[in-house]
Amino acid sequence: MIDEVLNISKESNIPVVFIGGITLETIDEVVKNRINNIALVREIMGSQNPKEKASLLIKKLDEGKTK
């Protein structure tokens, strides 16, 4: 599924935002595919500690930039 969306986003003249199903457990797939536009709502807002969850997700994304 992610390959199909990546192909669509490469061919599109408008920005494509990936939303849905992105969690701390799946964020590595986002990083691996160098996806730049994502929206994270449920993973952060549904957390017991949204600030901590957001920090963990940002850390994972930042780690991916250095690879």
N, C-alpha and C positions, 0 to 999 in steps of 0.2 A: 504494500500500500504506500509506504513512504517513497518508494522509487517513482510511482506514478505521480504523486504530488510534486516531487522534485522536478520531474520532467515538465509538468505543467508550469511550475514557477519559473523555470528557465526560459520557456517559450512566451511567457506572459509579459506584456508591456506595463502591467500594473503590479504593485507590490502584493505578494502573497504572504499571509500570516498563518502560521501553523498554530492551531488551537485544538485542544482536546486530547486527553490521554497522556499528556506530558507530566511526568512525576519525577521524583528524585530517583526512582528506579529506572526510568526510561530516558532520562536527560542525556545519558551517554550516547544514545542513538542520534539525538539532536546535534550534539557536539561532533560526533564522527562524520556526520553529513554536512557539517558547516552551515547549518540552517541559522540565518540571522534574525528572522522575524518570527517571534513566538509570543504567545499570550498564555500566561499561567494564572488561573483564577482559583479553581477548586483546590489545587494542591496547596496553595498558600492560605486561602481563606478558610478552608476546611481543617486546617491544622490547629492543634492545641496551642501552638506558639507560632503565629504567622511570621513574626519578625525573624525568628530563628530559622524557620523553613525557607524564607526568602534568602537569607544569608547563605544557607547551604546550597541552594540552587544557583545563586550568583557565583559562589566559589567553584562549583562544578563547571559552569559556563566559562569562567575566567581561566580555569585550568586547561580547558579545551583550546583556548586561544594561543597558548604557549606550545602546543604540540605540533 
